Amino acid sequence: MRLRMPLTALPILTVAAIALAHANNNKPADTGFTPIFDGKTLTGWHVSAQTGHSRASKNQSGGKWVVEDGAITGSQDIPGNGGIVITDKQYGNFEVALEMKNDFVPDSGLFLRSNEKGQAYQALIDYHKDGNLMGIYGEGLSGGIHVRNFTFKDKVTDIVEVQAPVKLPISPDKWPEFWKHGEWNELRARITGNPPTITTWIKGVKFMEWTDKEKRHQDKGGIALQVHGGGDLTKHFVRYRNIRVKELE
């Protein structure tokens, strides 16, 4: 039996097809990446105590960074003392992806083109109340850069939308279904040009795209992970694994 589709259904299907194609175009490709963490050691990385987050140790240590269960695991080494772990190699235009399973307390971050002082464009991993994931922040940079499209409320399952250049792609009521706390979730960021355009994704969904208006930072730098200073976060941890990079022209 041959079924005939009502003509009134065609516009609906066309819109759905366009939306699906748009979503697929926004999803980043998984090819061309090189691992930069071997899952066993910090080979290719080093800790920097030169950031402002290491003042509690008088910049003698940059927090505690070890490899546990196949993940780079970071915490404060003494109360209030954080820092960064940064790649030995410097990168210019690149895309970096990783999996994260942090406690919902520490303030962390994915630093792009970082120097030893932690000055960088940061893809936010502020995983705490009033924090955000994959917004963009100018760590130690001029211009007051801080762009986000949502903010965590008291619980990791509760977010509120914030007006931004890119609308929040997941409605707050769907967030608990999308983001799985206590499991490994993928984060990704791309930086190209200078002034740079920075794009970020959470689990393959684009969350932010922003272009700076002026050149305010170096063309190349390290990829870094942060444990924030302040408070006492010696018993709260950040965890990252499957860290890989794709260098771009």
Order of alpha helices (4+ residues) and beta strands (2+ residues): alpha-beta-beta-beta-beta-beta-beta-beta-beta-beta-beta-beta-beta-alpha-beta-beta-beta-beta-beta
